[in-house]
Amino acid sequence: VIHTSSILRLSEDLPLVIEVVDTAEHLEAVLPEVDRLMKGGLITMEKVRVLRYAPDEKG
């Protein structure tokens, strides 16, 4: 999700939201690498309730 106050005001420093859904164990395993790559920002871990899950037709 990229938000800006003006569609014409695009730059390299726009806010960025990346969401990942996985088990806590998998997320904890990759967290050190994500932390190493980040130069600033916020990392949150939230418990979610899946309302619907449907794999794609290929898998």
Beta strands, then each sheet from edge to edge (+ up, - down):
end
